[in-house]
Amino acid sequence: MTAGNHTGPSRAADGDDATMALELGGRIYRLPQGGTLAQLLALAGHAPDRVATAVNGQFVPRPQRATHILHATDTVVLFRPIVGG
C-alpha cells in the first residue's frame, strides 16, 4: 500500500491550484493543498488503528497524522503494524 510520486500533474485537470493528487494503493486521491496524512487515510477508507504509516521513508506515529502535512511529491507507505514479542 503506497502513495507517492505519480507521472501526472499535481494539480487538478482544470488547473485548480487548491488541490493536489496523491496515489495510494493504485488510486489517485485529491486532497486540498496543505492536506494531512489523516485526511488521506480517511479519504481512502483506511481505519487509523489498522495501519502504520511512513512518509518519505520516515515513520509517522498515529498521533502525528492529523498534523503531518502532505505534499504532492511525498511517498506515503501504509503497512500493518507488527505486535507481539
DRENLOLO-635171 format. One record per residue: residue number from 1; residue in one letter; x, y, z of N, C-alpha, C, O in turn. Coordinates in steps of 0.001 Angstrom, whole numbers, plus 500000, padded with zeros to 6 digits. Each point is the difference from the previous one (the first is absolute). Example, Ala and Ser with C-alpha at 12.3 -4.5 7.8 and 13.67 -1.06 7.14 Angstrom:
! residues 2
SITE    nr   rest      n.x      n.y      n.z     ca.x     ca.y     ca.z      c.x      c.y      c.z      o.x      o.y      o.z
SITE     1      A   513190   494310   507800   499110   501190   500000   500900   501200   500000   501036   499981   500665
SITE     2      S   498614   501069   498615   500820   501190   500060   499230   501090   500730   500509   501108   500169
This chain:
! residues 85
SITE    nr   rest      n.x      n.y      n.z     ca.x     ca.y     ca.z      c.x      c.y      c.z      o.x      o.y      o.z
SITE     1      M   500845   498838   500000   499155   501162   500000   500895   501232   500000   500587   500344   501026
SITE     2      T   499516   500298   497865   500851   501173   499955   499296   501163   499347   499060   499823   499225
SITE     3      A   501388   501324   501085   499570   501212   499325   501268   500721   499649   500995   499902   500718
SITE     4      G   498984   500814   498197   501224   500705   499718   500006   500691   498683   498963   500354   499437
SITE     5      N   502234   499829   500085   500173   500718   498760   499204   499335   498902   499946   498774   499904
SITE     6      H   499456   502027   499293   499257   499493   498851   500475   500779   498810   500617   501056   500141
SITE     7      T   499099   498425   498682   500517   500636   498806   499143   501157   499537   500432   500779   499150
SITE     8      G   498380   499354   501379   499108   501086   499595   500270   501260   500792   500807   500006   500930
SITE     9      P   498509   501065   498691   500180   501263   500714   499456   499918   501409   499109   499198   500282
SITE    10      S   501422   501627   500605   499543   499979   501383   498788   500889   500207   499446   500041   501099
SITE    11      R   500140   500658   497883   498824   500852   500095   498839   499352   499284   500180   499129   499149
SITE    12      A   498631   501305   501205   498803   499466   499363   500045   500293   498507   500630   500965   499567
SITE    13      A   498703   498202   499656   500008   500139   498549   499478   501355   499552   500396   500504   498950
SITE    14      D   498719   500085   501841   499440   501290   499621   500897   501160   500443   499608   501163   499899
SITE    15      G   501604   498518   500595   500932   501044   500400   499767   500519   501406   500542   501045   500362
SITE    16      D   498676   498264   500433   499700   500418   501365   501249   499871   500860   500445   498891   500294
SITE    17      D   500121   502245   500111   501198   499995   500829   499704   499622   501443   500926   499848   500796
SITE    18      A   497820   500000   499552   499624   499736   501383   500054   498521   500356   499810   499648   501164
SITE    19      T   500445   499477   497868   500057   498571   500296   501302   499391   499498   500686   500559   499144
SITE    20      M   499629   498287   501412   501142   499214   499546   499552   498558   499870   499030   499583   500633
SITE    21      A   501674   499661   498552   499682   498597   499790   501085   499144   500644   501194   500255   499846
SITE    22      L   498356   498721   500881   500914   499023   500588   499492   498613   499638   498794   499750   499982
SITE    23      E   502133   499361   499733   499639   498624   499673   500094   499153   501258   500962   500094   500762
SITE    24      L   498023   499079   499440   499989   499094   501133   499334   498708   499557   498836   500005   499598
SITE    25      G   501887   498900   500473   499452   498708   499613   499546   499948   498550   499031   499315   499675
SITE    26      G   501666   501409   499450   499657   499984   498588   498882   500957   499605   499644   500071   498824
SITE    27      R   499806   500652   502116   498949   500989   499716   500536   501395   500282   500860   500198   500858
SITE    28      I   498607   500761   498396   500368   501397   500209   498948   500654   500890   498799   499890   499752
SITE    29      Y   501667   500779   501269   499114   500724   500915   500350   501479   499936   501173   500366   499921
SITE    30      R   497811   500478   500113   500188   501450   499992   499829   500527   501420   498997   499744   500666
SITE    31      L   501998   500989   499765   499970   500655   501301   500187   501490   499784   500604   500417   499012
SITE    32      P   498887   500375   501900   500296   501436   499904   501492   500225   500250   500626   499238   500736
SITE    33      Q   499941   501797   498659   501379   500365   500334   500062   500154   501512   499110   500605   500598
SITE    34      G   501920   498860   500019   500106   500051   501456   499237   498886   500686   499863   500004   501224
SITE    35      G   499632   499027   497994   499276   498866   500567   500922   499133   500843   501217   500002   499819
SITE    36      T   498189   499267   501092   500784   499208   500951   499959   498509   499689   499179   499522   499217
SITE    37      L   501723   499775   501418   500042   498545   499887   498693   499394   500511   499494   499047   499407
SITE    38      A   499962   501482   501665   498727   499506   500532   498881   500173   498973   499151   499121   499852
SITE    39      Q   500847   502009   499439   498973   500223   498977   500129   498990   498866   498993   499490   499508
SITE    40      L   502233   500218   500072   500207   499022   498928   499498   498626   500427   499329   499320   499224
SITE    41      L   500987   500263   501997   499548   498697   500486   498480   499929   500047   499412   498993   499606
SITE    42      A   499952   502064   500872   498537   500033   500077   499386   499955   498609   499036   499272   499768
SITE    43      L   501516   501499   499314   499489   500030   498629   500108   498635   499343   499128   499600   499229
SITE    44      A   501943   499690   501080   500221   498674   499423   499256   498899   500748   499983   498853   499553
SITE    45      G   499400   501482   501583   499205   499029   500743   500798   499073   500900   499532   498914   500343
SITE    46      H   501660   501499   500041   500821   499168   500889   499734   500360   501453   500049   501171   500378
SITE    47      A   499671   497825   500427   499815   500213   501438   501349   500379   500606   500976   499270   499823
SITE    48      P   499097   501845   500881   501283   500483   500522   500726   499014   500901   501231   499982   500033
SITE    49      D   498024   499197   500698   500634   499057   500917   500393   498693   499333   500554   499116   500653
SITE    50      R   499169   500747   498064   500295   498759   499282   501259   500075   499152   500460   498978   499492
SITE    51      V   500111   502221   500345   501193   500147   499175   501047   500840   500723   499684   500848   500834
SITE    52      A   501554   498891   498822   501110   500857   500401   500383   500796   498762   499725   499574   498878
SITE    53      T   500905   501573   501316   500274   500887   498874   501438   500499   499998   500630   500164   501045
SITE    54      A   499865   500070   497738   501300   500644   499810   499858   500963   498831   499311   499710   499022
SITE    55      V   501343   501427   501087   500035   500982   498922   501459   500245   499653   500808   500371   500851
SITE    56      N   499506   499415   497886   501380   500169   499514   500994   499202   500844   501100   500463   500303
SITE    57      G   498481   498326   500068   500875   499097   500733   500070   500235   501498   500725   499290   500696
SITE    58      Q   498541   501688   499816   500019   500297   501428   498675   499597   500643   498935   500428   499554
SITE    59      F   501130   498752   501491   498799   499575   500717   499265   501224   500551   500617   500909   500556
SITE    60      V   498054   499099   499280   499163   501063   500562   499053   499359   501013   499080   499284   499604
SITE    61      P   501125   500955   501691   499133   499421   501028   498547   500472   499841   499744   501103   499518
SITE    62      R   499338   498065   500885   498568   500301   499882   499634   501383   500549   499260   500726   499336
SITE    63      P   501225   499669   501844   499604   501318   500525   500472   501184   499147   499459   501099   500124
SITE    64      Q   501537   498691   499016   500528   501088   499177   499355   500097   498615   500266   500954   499269
SITE    65      R   498910   498099   500364   499412   499982   498652   499129   501215   499713   499984   500501   498876
SITE    66      A   499295   499974   502129   499086   501129   499792   500744   501307   499747   499421   500950   499472
SITE    67      T   501840   499106   500896   500772   501223   499796   501115   499832   498970   500712   500956   499693
SITE    68      H   499440   497829   499773   501044   499750   499005   499499   500442   498624   499188   499314   499380
SITE    69      I   501298   501829   500152   499591   500563   498720   500656   499222   498866   501200   499726   500036
SITE    70      L   498003   499919   498955   500509   499290   498828   500256   500974   498856   499412   501078   499927
SITE    71      H   501488   498503   499180   500321   500750   498791   499850   499058   498819   500128   498786   500157
SITE    72      A   499605   501751   498674   499751   499173   498815   501164   499072   499673   499794   498969   499360
SITE    73      T   501407   501366   501058   501171   499169   499703   500289   498957   501073   500945   499223   499859
SITE    74      D   498262   500742   501210   500230   499042   501083   499693   498572   499568   499131   499748   499167
SITE    75      T   501609   499337   501426   499716   498572   499851   499487   499503   501346   500706   500064   501007
SITE    76      V   498066   499444   499000   499365   499502   501212   499916   498486   499911   499582   499451   498980
SITE    77      V   500817   499879   502090   499942   498547   500071   499135   499618   501197   500191   500502   501108
SITE    78      L   498866   498611   498652   499172   499437   501067   500416   498551   500190   500269   499285   499035
SITE    79      F   499780   500294   502210   500324   498607   500271   499302   499565   501269   499591   500834   500808
SITE    80      R   500272   497872   499369   499360   499461   501181   500983   500057   501160   501136   499540   499879
SITE    81      P   498429   501024   501248   500905   500047   501149   500315   498586   500500   499141   499118   499985
SITE    82      I   502079   500687   500449   500416   498706   500532   500011   500115   501520   500656   500871   500570
SITE    83      V   498605   498234   500067   499934   499992   501453   500383   498634   500525   499974   499010   499270
SITE    84      G   500371   500948   501967   500385   498730   500604   501485   499975   500281   500711   500981   499778
SITE    85      G   499740   497891   500711   501414   499967   500357   500625   498686   499924   501190   499865   500281
